[in-house]
Amino acid sequence: MRLDPLHWEISSSIDLKGYLKHYPPDFKFKIDHFYYIIEYLALGMEKDDVDKNKGYVNVNTTKLQSRIHNYKQYLDHLLEHQFILTDGKYIKGEKSRGYLISGYRSSDSTTIRSIPIIDYVVKKNRRKLINEYNASLKKTSQKYNYLTKWFNEHLKIDYEEASKKILELYPPYTRPIGGPKWYEATRYTKILIASQALYKLHKQHFYYQVDENVNRFHSNLTNFKKELRNYLTYNGQKLVNIDIKNSQPLFSLILFKPEFYNSKSLHNIYQYSHIFNITPSITINAFSLMLEECLQTTNKQVLKEYSDMVNSGDFYKCISDKLYPGSKFDKKLVKVMVLTVFFSDNRFIAQRKAEGKRAFKTHFPEVYKVFSLIKKKDKRILARILQSIESNIIINKVTKRISAEKPTLPIFTIHDSVATLQGYEDYIANVIIEEVKKLTDLDVKLGYEYWNP
């Protein structure tokens, strides 16, 4: 992440000094502690799909307290004057309260300011944090050098044009009732996140890390707004991204194959034992037996209809027509619905916002039965299986093979896709098709996203 050991990197839209002048705290404070919280939330907002959490960052209070012993006073002050907001959701052992930066803001600027750190102890802790993070980057590079080596001085972005694009992507609200849709983050949150991600690429503050839960490779590009990728180049050359269409539904088909639960099969659940190591309430043997028994009584015709939709290459349109006949197709809304079906708790089906989940269960009862059985003891297990399959294919199979066959060809991954220099897309596509087929016996449909066309 290459944080500056002597400066905070804060959006120019945030006027902390003006806020503190207007609302002076009634406790002894350090302005650097306020800046720490702001930067902590700003960095956290980048790590996930912004609309999934609406920009809220689940705060690790133990970590926060290790830096600011009276952190609660700072949070309470910021909350009282709506500098930050909270979702108020706390689930013991599962989810901490989420917070997001709301503003005491001067503008919707896309620029980032470098603000000197004043306090000696804060500087000391900052250096320690950076040393730890650099050690983490080094560890990742040692194992995944075939991916990390391309994050270098040749990867550049047109900062000025990309900054203009951010404001173009998020114009002021014009709806009759201003504000975001219920499933979206606010305009300000989106501008803030996009601006921070752009700044890091501009300054070549590269970061990369492999998720220990599902072995996903995360980097600057992972959640970078796709419209901004058009301003990226490598060594002055244009890039293209080749992605597996509707990868999560596609890989879900593996879960309906009885052989996937046989330890002697070429590709089986036992190869993902790490998932069950982090979910001790479920043993891999009991899980496999449970799914094998379930599949023996599953209606194959219903599964075939679902499979045909997935393999059509236009899954979201097909599922929309099936569940909402005659309605206007809204891909983003349908994707949210599908993610809810896949990854929400089984009990969520009774909630008001679960209409889509209930419709899916009605039309695909056999598919829903398998999904709900998988999530019976832990709603996260389905996501972890599918993401582990995806990362196994992309990180361990596809990109390793590309690196061996074409070691001088730059490659970047964004979960279910591989980006490379334009002109090599057919080669990359063939590798993806062959490796997926070899491991899963599935036929993939690919999409091509040309950056900087």
Secondary structure, 3 states (H helix, E strand, C coil): CCCCCCEEEEECCECHHHHHHHCCCCCCCCHHHHHHHHHHHHHHHCCCCHHHHCCCEECCHHHHHHHCCCHHHHHHHHHHCCCEEECCCCECCCECCEEEECCCECCCCCCEEEEECCCHHHHHHHHHHHHHHHHHHHHHHHHCHHHHCCCCCCEEECHHHHHHHHHHHCCCCCCCCCCCCCCCCCHHHHHHHHHHHHHHHHCCCCCEEECCCCCCEEECCCCCCHHHHHHEEECCECEEEEEECCHHHHHHHHHHCHHHHCCCCCCCHHHHHHHHHCCCCCCHHHHHHHHHHHHHCCCHHHHHHHHHHHHCCCHHHHHHHHHCCCCCCCHHHHHHHHHHHHHCCHHHHHCHHHHHHHHHHHHCHHHHHHHHHHCCCCCCHHHHHHHHHHHHHHHHHHHHHHHHHCCCCCCEECCCEEEEECCCHHHHHHHHHHHHHHHHCCCCCEEEEECCC
